[in-house]
Amino acid sequence: MALQQLMEAVISGKTAAVQAEVKDALAAGHRPEQILNEGLIAAMSEVGARFERGEFYVPEMLIAARAMQAGLALLRPLLTQQGVALRGKVVIGTVKGDLHDIGKNLVAMMLEGAGYEILDLGTDVPPERFAAAVREHHPVLLGMSALLTTTMRNMKAAIEAVDDLGLRSQVKVIVGGAPLTVEYAKEIGADGYAPDASRAVALAKSLL
């Protein structure tokens, strides 16, 4: 089956092969949303499962996610044209004072691979910018990352900034990063904590 080969190309991180398989699948009459769901999203679910089993590590996940994005770039205009709704918008960023982005990028890619529309605010994002993005884009999820103990407190400030706008009940907040814990996430009023990108996707799905 054509979509099986697409899945394998994504899992292996072969960008050119992924693009070729997407084009072949479209030419063979597969619908864009079918290619998205049964090819790209299914592949990223398998990548996440392999990561959890210890068969894949961060580099393999990044390579697969980049290959998936190359396929998604071809499908996105077709999906938009057809009005295919993605699962919802996600605003994501690394908090103020922190320039680490590998974990955040991986979570963004994995969530995109799970069918969410991503708005990545980048690194060193001040609390009011997170809040403004929630007000403007109405995401279903706000994801924040911190890799330094000194910048963790800015997550609480961002949640408070969203609350000040009266929008806290409209968005689920997930946090992640090496120094964080489930307890800390609860303490600052987040809805959940994920230790890695694969579990961030599972957490997002369970909250939404």
N, C-alpha and C positions, 0 to 999 in steps of 0.2 A: 504493500500500500504506500502511495506517495507520501502521506503524512508521517508514516513511520520513518522514512528516510530523512524527512525534515527534522523530526525529533532527534534522530541520531546525530545529525549535523550540528544541531544546537548543543546537545550534550557534549559533543567532542570539541565545541568551540570553533567550528570551521565557518567563518563569516561568509566567504565567497560561496560555499556550498549551500549555506542557509538561504542566501539571496536567490541562488539558482533554483533551489527546491520550492521556494515560495512562488517564483515565476512559473515554474512547471505546474504547481498545484493550481494556480489561477487559470493557466492555459487548459488544464484538464477539466475545468468547470467547478472546482471546489469554491464554495463561498468564502469571502474574506473572514467572516466570523468563525467559520469552521476551521480554517487554517490557523487562526489565532488560538481557538480553544483546544483543538485536537493536536495541533502541531507545537506552537510556541509555548502556550501555558502548560500543556501536558509535559513538555520537555523540562521546563523550569521546576515543575513539581518533582520530577524525577531527580533533577540536580539537587534540590533541597533534601530529598530523601537520602541520596548518596552522601551528602554532607553530614546528615545526622547519623548515618551508619559509620562515619569515619572513612569512607571510601574517597571522598572529595575534600579538598581543603580550600581556603579562601582563593588562591590563584585560579584553581579550576572553576570555581563559581564565577569569578570575575570574567574569565574568558568565555564561559558559556553565556553569561548575561550580556556581554557585548555582542556575541553572535545573534542572540535573541533580538537585541535592539536593532540590528541590521535588517532582520526580517520584518520587525514591527514597523520600521521606517517605510517599507514598501506597502504595508497593509493599512497604515494609519489614514492616508487620504481616502482610500476606498471605504474604510469603516465610517469615516466622518460623512462621506457622500451618502452612504446608506442610512446614516443616522443610528448606527449601532451604538448603544449606550455601554460605556465601560462601567466598571463596578462603582465608580465614584472617584472624586479627586482626593489626592493626598498632598498636603503641604509638608515638606521635610526640610530640615536644615541642621547645621551644627551651631550650638549656642555661642553667644557673644564671648570673645576672648579665646576661643578655641578654633584652631585652623585645621584640625584633623578631618579628613574627608573620606578615607578609604571605606570605613564601616558604613558611613552614611550613604556613600555612592552605591555600595553593594545592596543595602536595604532598599534604596530607591529602585535599582535595577530589578531586584527580586519582586518587589511590589508591582512594578510595571509588567514584569513577566507573569504576574498573577492576574493581570487585567485591570489594574488601577491606572488612572491618569495622574501623572506626577508633576508637581510644581516644586522644583528644587531651589531653595533660597540660597544654597551655598554654605559657606562657613562664616564664623564670626557674626552671627545674626542676632541683632539686639531684640529684647523681648517685644518692643512695640512693633517691630517689623513682622514677627510671627503673628501678632494680634491683627495687624492691618491685613495680612494675607488671608487670615481666617474670615475677616469681615468682607473682603473683596471677592474671594473665590468660593466661599461656602464649602470647604472640604468636608468629607466624612471623617477624615483622620488627620491629626497633626502629629508628626514624628520628629523628635528632637534627639540629638546625639551630643555627648560630651565625653572626652577622653581624659580630662584633667579634673582632679578633685576640686581645684580652685574655680572651675567654670560650671560645675554641677548646679550651684545655687541659681544660675541664670535660667535654668529650666523652671524653677518655682516662680521666678519673676515673669517668665513668659506666660505661664498658666494664669497667673494673677492678672496679667495685661489682657488676656482673652476674657477673663471673668469680668474685668472692669468694663468691657464693652457689652456685657450681658450675653456673650456668645458661648459660654463654657458648656451649657447643656446641649449645644448643637453639634459638638465635635468630640470625637474620642481622642485622647492624647496617649501616645505611647513613647517611651523613652528607652535609650540604650547607650552603651558605652562601657568600657572596662571597669571604671570605679563604681558603677551603679549596682544597686541591689533591688530586689522586689520590695523590701521594706522602705527603701528610700523613695521609690516610685510612689508608694502609698502615702508616705509622709508629705510629699509635695503636691498630692492631689492628682497624679496621673492615673489613667485607667489601666495601664499595664506596662510591664517591662519585658524586654526580650534580650537575651544574652548574645544572640547572633542573628544574621539576616534570615536564615531559614525559619527560625522560630518567630521572627518579627512578622513574617507572612502568615504563619499559623495564628498568631495573636490577633493580627488585623482581621482575619476571617472570623475568628471567634467573637470579637467585639462588635463586628458589623453584621 
